[in-house]
Amino acid sequence: MDTQEQELEDIELFQKHVSDRFTELSSPPEDDALLSVSWLHRLLDVFLCCEAQFEAILIMDRDPSQLSKPPFDRLIPEFIERAVKALDICNAVANGVDSVRHCQKLSEIVISALDQNPLGDGHAKRAKKALLMLLSAMNLDDKEGTHVKATERSWSFGRRGVNKEQIAGHFRSLSWQVAKNWSSAKQIQSMIYNLVAPRGAEASGLPSPIYTMNVIMIFVMWALVAAIPCQERNGLPTHFPVPKQLNWAHSLIGLQEKIADEWKKKEKKGMSGLLDELQKMEKLAQSLIDFTDSFHFPGDAEKVKEAAANVSELKEIFGRMDQGLTPLQMHIREVFHRIVRSRTEFLDVLEKGSAPVL
């Protein structure tokens, strides 16, 4: 098999791998709902696996000068620019997990107050106060200044006029403080801009996996922004065009449509985000607000029983979040550092490819 035939086979295997992985994502098991914490872990795994295979196809055992010629002299810099924007989104979303954790802590207060037998008026008042704070935190997550004060927003790379102060704590990375006018929705829009599928001979050559990886990166960042509260999500695009004839497009488009439908509902209702656990928590909180608002000891037996069932469900959601949020934050950081490494390797290839032959 000559080099060109091997390359075409590698590209075909990559496209099949992408198709298989997104098909798995589009049909999650019952205990792994779309945009749940566990589903987001699977999404990030798909990104990491696809990125590793993509990098192997494009860089491994390849003459760097090939990637300095058209159309790669345009496609690779565009890919690198999208990668930089993805780094900023990773930072914003990783910090947004702290907002989710804040909601989780408020739900813990609710559980502690209402998981009592007998339930007294003081317990109900304490729970109501925490529930009001919880719903307030959820409904304001898209507006300026609603993140937990301890949460640091950060840039992946410095911006002019921004203080270069590294983020503190366990998740230290290549990050600076985020500008107040930064918008995750606009960042996604800028990643979608000028994204064009290869045509003609390019559709079966190396430009094809570059386009595929661009789409995967945009989709993953878009899904994270939709699910996790982060800075300024108003106006988040509900779709971006993907040619339906591509063998991996069907499952990705299907996922995109499901998430877009949920996002449209979110914007109408002012919900906190599409994270499955947050949506369920919000419904339970609304029901428990009604209960605590009208509760007087000893309370109606049927309503107390119903509230106990809601508390039990809230406790189960709290447990899933307690187990999954910190690993999710670490997983996002892993994606961040993988993108940093990939960007560095592509820049190195471009530099070698453009160097004069001695």
N, C-alpha and C positions, 0 to 999 in steps of 0.2 A: 504494500500500500504506500503510495507516494505521499508527500507532505500535504498537498492540497486535499486529497481524499481523506486523510486523517483529520484534517481541520474541519471538513464538512461533517464528518461523522461525530466529532466532538461537539460541534454546534447543535447537531440534531439531538444528541444525547442530553445536552444542556436544556434545550427547549422541552424535551420530554420530562426531564426532572422537574422543571418549573411547573409544567402542567400537572404532574402527579402530586406535587406538594400543595398546590392551590386547590386541587380537587379535594384533598384531605381536609384542608381548612374550611372548605365550603360545606362540608358534611360532618360537623363536629358531633360527638356523642352527647347524650342528654345532659350529662354532668359537666359538660364543657361548652357552655352556651357562647354564641357569637359575642365578641368583645368582653368576655369575662376575663378575669385576671389570668386564669389558666390558658385561655385561648390566645391572649396577647403573648404569653410565653411561647406558645407554638408558632405564632406569627414571627416573632423575633428569631426563633430557631430556623424558620424557612429563609429569612433574610440572610442569616449567617452562612447557611449551607449553600445557597444560591450564589452569594458573593464570593465564596471560596472557589467554587467551580468556575465562575465567570473570570476571576482573576487568573486561574490556571490556563484557561483557553486563550486569554488575550496576551499574557505576559510570558508564561513559561516557555523556555527554549525558542524564543522569538527574537529575530533581529530588530533591535530598537528603531533602526532607521525606517522600518516598514510603517511604524506608527507615527512617524513624523510627516508622512505623505498624505495627500487628500484621499478620502474624506476624514481620515483620523486626526489630522491636524486641527480639525474643527470639532469633531465628535468627542474626543477625549477631553479637551479643555472644558467643553460644555458639561461633560459628566463630572469633572472635578469641581466645577462651580456648583452644581447641584449637590454634590457631596458636602461641600462647606455649609450650604444652607441646611442640609439634613443634620449636621452637627449642632447647629443652633436649636433645631427642633428637639433633638435628643436631650439637650440641656434643659429646655423649657418643660418638656414632658417629665423628665426625671424629677425636676423640682415640683412639678404638678402632682406627683405621687404624694408629696408631703401634704398637699391640700386634701387628698383622699384619706390619708392617714389621720388628718385632723377630724374629718367626718367620722371616721372609724372610732376615734377616741370619744367623741360625743355620743355615739351609739352605745359605747360601753357604759357611759353614765346612765343612759336610759335603761339598759338591761339591768344594771345594778339596782336602780330605783324600783323597777316594776317587777323584778323577779323575787317577789316577797309573798309570803303567805302567813297571816293575812296581809292584804294590801291596805295601807292607811292613806289618809289625806296628804300627809307630809311627803310620802313616797310619790304620789301622783303629781304634786306641785313641783318636786325636784325633777321628775321626768319631763314634765311639760316645759320647764325652763330649758333643759338640754335639747328637747325636740325642736323648740323654736329656734335655738341657736343652730341646730343641725340643718333645718330647712333654709334658714337664712344663708348659711355658708354654701349650700348647694345652689340656691337660686341666684346667687351673685357671683358665681365663679368666673364668668366671662368679663366682668367689669374691672376697671382699674383699682388696684389696692385691696382686692378681696382675698388674696392668698394669705396664709398664715404669716404673721410678721417675721417669724424666725426663718421663713423660707427665703433663700437667696436665688434670684434669677440671674442667669449667667450666659455669656456669649462663649462660643467655642473659640473664637479668635477676637482680638481686640478691635474696637471701633474708635475712630477719632473722637476725642472728647469724652471717652468713657474711662472711668478709673480702672486700672489694671490690678484689681484685688482678687486673688484666687479664692474660690469657694472653700469654706471651712468644713470640717467634718470628715466623715468616713468616705464620702464619695468625691474626693478631691480629683480634679481633672484639668484639661487644658481650657479653662473657662474664665470669662470676665463677666462683670455685672451687665445684665440686659438693660438696654435703653428703655425708658418708659413708653416710648411710642412704637416699640417693636410689636409686630402683630403676627401671630402664628398663622392666621388665615392668609395674610398677604405673602408670608413666606412660602406657603404651599402654592399659592397662585404663581409666584415667581419661578417655582420649580417646574410647574406645568408649562409655562410660557416657552414657546419655540420647540416643544417636544414633537418631533415628526418621525413617523415610522419610515424605515428605509424602503426604497422602491427599486424595481428592476433587478439588476444583478446584485445590488447591495443587500437585497432582502434575504439572500441565501448565504451571504458572506459574513465577515467579522462585524460589519455595522449592525447586524441583526442581534447578536447577544448584547451589544452596547445599548441598543434601544430597549431590549428586554430588561436589563438590569436597571436602567433609568426608570422604567415603569414600576418595577418591584420596589425600588427605593422610595418613589413618590407615594405608592399605595401604602406602604408600611408607615411612613411618616404621617400621611393623611389619616389613616385609621387610628394611630396613636393620639393625634390631636383631637379627633372626634371623641375618643373614649375618655381621655384623661384631662381634667381641668388644667388649662395653661393660658398664658397671657393672650388676650384679645382674639377670640375665636369667631367673633361675629363676621359673617360674610364668607365662612369657610366654603369652598367650592363643593358642590354635591356630586360632581363627576369630572372625569377627564377622558378624552376619547382614546379608545384602544381598538385597532382593527380587529373585527370579529373573525377574520379568516385565520388568524394565528392560532396554532394548536393549543396554546395555554390560555388564550383570551377568555374562553367561555366561563370558566370557573372564577377568574378574577373579576370579570364584568358582573357576574352574578353576585359576588360578595360586595362589589362596589354599589350595586343597586340596592341591596338589603341595608347596607350602612347608610346610604343616602336617604332612603325612606325614613329610617329612624331619626336621622339628623333633622329632616324637615319637621317631624313631629316635635323634636326637642326644641327647635326654634319657636314653634307655635306655643308650646306649653311653658317655655322658660325653664326647662329642666336643666340639671347640673351637668349632664354629659351622658355619653352612651355606655360607659362602663356598666356591665350587667349588674354587678353588686350594688353600684350607686343607685341605679334605677329601681331595683327591688327595695333598697333601703329607704328611698324616698316615698314609695307607696306605703310601706309599713309605717313610716313616720307620720304620714298624713292621717292614717287610720288611728294611730295611737294618740295623736293630738286631739282628735275628736273624743276619744275615750277619756283622756285625762282632764279635758275641759269640762266634762259633765260628771266626773266621778265624785261621789260622796260616800264615805264609809257607811255600810259595808259594801255598797255598790250592787248593781243588778248582776245576779249570778251568771246569766247568759253572756252579758257583756264582759264580765271579768274573765270568763272562760275563753272568749274570743280574743281578748287582749293577751292572755297568757300564750295562746297559740302564735300570735304575732310576735311576741317577745322571744318565743322559742325559735321562730324563723329568723328573727333579727340576730339572735345569738349564733345561729349556724352561719349566717353571712359574715358576721364579725370574725368567726373562726377562720373562714376561707381567706378573708382579707389579712388577718393576722399572720397567716402562714405564707401568703403570696406576695404582699406588697414590697417587703424589703428585697426578696429575690428578684422581683420585677424591676425595681430600681437598679439593682446590680446588673441585670440582663440588658437594660437600656444603656448602661455605661459600657458594657461589653461591646454592644453595637457601635457606640460612639468611638471607642478605641480601635475597633476593626476598621471603621471608615477612615480614621486618622491614618492608620497604617497603610491602607489601600491607596489613599490620596498621595502619601509620600512615595510609594512605589511607582505610581503612575507618573508623578513629577520627575522621578529619577529616570524612568524610561524615556520620557520626552526630552530630558536634558541630554541623555546619551545619544538619542536618535538625531538630535540637531547638532551634535558636536562634529567639528570637521575631522575628516579622516587624515591621519598623519602619514 
